[in-house]
Amino acid sequence: MDATLTEPFKTLNRRGATLAAVLSLLALALPVGAMAAADVGINGVESGTFRVLGPCSSGLLLEVTGTGRAAYVGEYSGRYRECFDPATGLVVDGSFTLTTANGDTVFGTFTGQAVPDGGAGVHYDDPGVITGGTGRFTDARGSINTRGIADLASGEYSGTIDGQLSRSESQ
């Protein structure tokens, strides 16, 4: 066969092979992409009350309940339990659950530190880990931090909540 006739077919075959390879890679990547994690920011404010439930391993067992509003989560109620050492301000064995208006939850664990403000209050900083959730937060993972001020005289607190939540794209 004449080279002038076969050369266009060789070029077409190379392009076809390249196109087929690219399409195959895309087809293989789609299922992985569908399950890829989507990171979303959680930033908001909350306030509520706290009370002493009794003793714990290193101080006082506190129950903290409040409400807030955060980006991506929306309106939520929060319930926190922690072991607080009043002598050092150390917070250990913390657990939390945030429940959205429709009942979906985000939950996890935290530790932290409280520092007196010179009056009846303490500034707290409690970094934590998101370990799961329900509803649209099923299999959630990430980090979260609450910080603010708690009034020891009134049993009230107010602060901020921020962090990153990773969830499956299919959620």
Secondary structure, DSSP 8 states (H G I E B T S, - for coil): --HHHHHHHHHHHHHHHHHHHHHHHHHHHHHHHHT-EEEEEEEEEEEEEEEEEEEETTEEEEEEEEEEEETTTEEEEEEEEEEE-TTT-EEEEEEEEEEETTS-EEEEEEEEEEEE-SSSEEEEEEEEEEEEESGGGTT-EEEEEEEEEEETTTTEEEEEEEEEEEEETT-
